[in-house]
């Protein structure tokens, strides 16, 4: 059995996937690298995946499937994972070697120790094209460092400071037991990957290292603002799915409840701001319908989100009211790393 399984969803990723895979190879035999070719047809992605499996037997595995989108690729990785822990690294991203070694040391300590770790959190770096100063998403103010802790020990998450897919490693069995299965042919499902398992997480550990390098800057990336507006229907779909997983108002652990409510708040805000930024009346109707959907499904949560600072800000009346959310938009940029 492997210590860590890393799934790399690949779709026509020939131009950059080698950099990603090569950054993970120093993990050696303790790590399995699951290269998921999600129906690539336009380049040599499938051949490169097979090449790594041939050259690094027992470490790299090539998984080929019909195109199902990012979520389907993550699902395939999880289904095939034999590692005790599971991580997703997108094919245009990479990891820092020194931090990687610390991550593996930490995981190894729990595997061979007496205590069970459900979720490991580390920092990630925005590797934005053209940026001289690289922004680091860290959790020093929110999480205890270098110790096992639970939700009672969590401190304060600042606005815009969230645990994203880039920063999390889950215990593989936990993901399988909570029934995690991401929707196919849908973007922005990384939010579901982080959000759905949270109530099942009992123990956490924060390692203050800049492990994950999150590349942003390509025009075809899903977090490009123009593309996000064009895919607003998928953003709304993911938001509705997240609203339906749990009645968060009934979660007894109040710090977990508070965190999950805030996560849903940012998802509602992003969907609303994309509609406003589009300057499309059709999208404004979709925004209105989303808030009505929440009102119908969970009135208590609706009141909390609609009359909170962000909810009020994105629902101001009239065209002049649409100007104020731009300030909120800058905060959400930190959450998603918009271009």
N, C-alpha and C positions, 0 to 999 in steps of 0.2 A: 504493500500500500504506500502511496505517495504522501508526502507531507502537504503539498500544495498543488492543486490543479489550477491552471490558468487558461481560460478560454479566450481565444482571439477571433472575434467575428470578422470575416474577410469577404468583401464584395468588390470585385475589380480593384484589388488593393496592391497590384504588382509594384507600383511606384514607391511604396513606403513600408510594406509589411516586413521586409527583411530587417529593417532597423528595429522594428518592434520585437520580432522573434529573437534577434541577436542579443537584445538587451536582457532577455529572460534566460538565455542559455547558461549564464554563470550559476544558476540555481542547481545545476548538475542533476544527478539521479534522484534527488529528493523531490524534484518538481516535474510534473508532466505538463507539456505545452500542447493544448488542444487547438489546432488550427482549423477553424470551421469555414470551409469554402461554401458560402451561401449562394450557390448557383451562379458563380461568376462566368461570364461568357465573352467579355470584351478584351480580356488580357490573359496573362499567364499565371493568375492567382492559383488555380488548381494544380498546375505543374510545380510551382514553387512549394506549395504545401506538401506535395508528394516527395519533392527533393529533400526537404527537411526531415520528413519521416524516415527516408532512406539513410540519410547521413547521420541522424541522431536517433537510432532505434532505442526504444524504451524511454525516451524523453519527449520527442515530438510525435504527435499523432495527427494525421490528416483526416478530417471528417468532411465528406462531400454530401451536399443535399440540394434539393430544389430550392429556388429562391423563396425565402419566407420572411426576409427582413431581419433587422437586428435582434428582435426578440426571439425569433425562431432559432437564430444562431446561438444565442445565450442558452436557450432551452436545450439545444443539442449538446452544448458543452457540459451543462449540468448533468444531463442524462448519462453522458459517457465518463464523467469525472470519477476517478478512484481516489483522489486526494482527500485528506481529512479536512482541508480548508479549500475554499473556492474563491477565485478572483477573476474578474473580467478586465481585459486590457484591449482597448480598441486598436485596430490595425495601424492607425496613423499616430498612435501615442507610443510611449516607451517608459521604462523605469530606470531609476538611478541605481547604479551598482552597489555603492556603499550602503545606501538605505535598504536595498534589497537584502543584503546580507544580515542586517539588523532585524528585518522583518522575519526572515527564516529562523534566526536564532530565537526570537521571541516565540514564534509558533512551536518550534521544537521544544522549548521549555515547558509549554503547556501540554504537549502531546505526551511527553515523558514524565510530567509531573502529576500531582494529585488533583489539581483543579481543572475544570472545564472552561474553555473560552469560547463564547458564541460569536463575538464580533470584534475584529481588530480594526482600529481606525488610525490612519496616518495622513500626513499632509499631501496636497498635490500642488503642482506649479503650473500656472497658465503660460504655456510656451507660445505666446502670440507673435505672429510674424511682424517684424518691424519694430517691436516694442523693446526699448532699451532696458527698462526696468521690468522684471518679471514678477507678477503678483503671485503670492503664495497664500493658499487657503489653509490656515492652521486652526487648531482647536484648543489652544493653550488656555483661553479664558473660559472655555465651556466644559472641558473634561480634565479629570485628574490625570497626571502623567505617570507612566511606568508603574502602574499598579492595577490589579484586577478590581473592577468596581461595578456597581449596578445603577439602575436609574435613580435611586435615592441620592447617589453621590454626584450626579450630574449638576454642573453649575449653570451659568447663564449663556445661552446662545444669543449672540448679537443678531440684529436684523441683517439678513443676507448671508448668515453663516450657517450652512447646513451640511449634513453628511451626505455626500453624493457618491455615485458609483465609483468614481475615481479614488475615493478615500477609504473604501470599505473592503474588508475581507470577511466573509461569513464562514461559519462551520458548515461544511457541505451537507451533512445529515439534517441540520436545522432547516436549510432551504428546501430539502426534499420533504421533510415532515410537515412544513407549513403549506405545502402544495403550491409552491411558486411555479407559475407557468405564464410566461409573458405572451401577450397577443402577437399574432403574426401580422406582417405587412403594416406595421405601425411604428412611427418614429416616437422618440421621447419616452420609451418604455424603461429607460434606465431609472426613471423616478419610481416606477413600480418595483423594480429590483431592490431598491434601497428601502422603500416604504413598507411594502407588505410584510416582510419578516419581522419588523420592529417589535411587535407585542410578544414575539416568541423569544426575543433576546433577553437573557437573564444576566449574563456577564459580559463585560466589555473591557477593552484595554486600549489605551491611546499611546502610540509611539510617535513622538514629536520629530519625525524625519520627513524630508521632502522626497517621498518615494515615487509618486506617479507624475509623469510629465504629460500634461494635457495640451495637445497641439491645437491651436485655433488660428485660422487665417485663410484656409482654402475657401474659394467661392462656392463650392458645391457642398460644403459641410451643412449638416442638419441644424446647427446653431447659428448659421448665417441669418441675419435678421430678415432679409427679403424672403428667404426660403421658409423661415418659421411662419411668416405671415401667410405665405402660400399654402402652408400645411396646418392652418389654424384648426381645421376639422379634426386632425389627429391629436393636436394639443388638447382640444376639448374632450376628445374621446378618452385620452389617458386620465385627464382630470376627473371625469365622471366615474371611471373605473376605480380610481383611488378613493373617491367619495363613498363608493359602495362596499369596499372591503370590510370596513368596521364602522360601527357607530362610535366615533371617537369620544363623544360626550359621555359615554358610559365606561370608558377605561378608568379603572380605579387608581392606578399609579399616576399621580397628578403630573409629575414631571414628564413622563412618557406621553400622557394625554396632551399636555401643553405643547410639547414638541411636535406631535402629529397634527394638532390643530394648526400650528404655525406653518407646517409644511403644506397643508391643504390651502391655507391662506395665500401662500406664495404661488401655488398652482392656479388658483382662481385669479390672482392678480396678473400673472403672465398671460393667461388666456384673454383677459379683459384688455390689457394694454396692447396686445397684438391686434385686437379688433379696432381699437382706437387709432393705432398707428397706421392701419391699412387705409383709413379714411373711406371705408366702404360701408354703405348703409346695410348691405347684406350681412357683413360681418358683425355690425353693431346689433343686428337682430339675433345673431348667434350668441353674442355676449349676453343679451337680455334673456334668451332662452336658457342659457347655462345657469344664471342666477335664479330663474324661476324653477329650474330643475332642482337645485339645491333647496329652495324654499319648500318644495313639495316633498322631497325625500327626507329632509332632516331640518325641521323648522328651528330647533334649538341651535344647531350649528350655523344655520343661515343667519340668525340674529347675531351670533358672535362674529361671523365673517363680514356680513353686510354692513354692520355698524361699527366695525373696527376702523382704525385709521386708514388702512389700505383699501378696504371695501368702500368706505365713503369716498376716498380719493379717486377711484376708478368709476364711480357712479354719479359724478356730479352732472347736473342737467345742462343741456344746451351745448353749442359748439365751443363756447368759452370754457365750459367745464372740462372739455377734453384736453385743455392745455396743461392743467395741473398734474395729470398723471405722468407727464414726461419726466418730472422730477423723480417720481416713483420708479419710472422705467430705468433710470440710471442705477438704482439699487438692484433691480432684477437682473441687470447686466452682470453684476457680480455673481449672482446665483448661477446663471447659465453660461456666462462667458460669451455673450453675443459678440459678433463682429460688428 
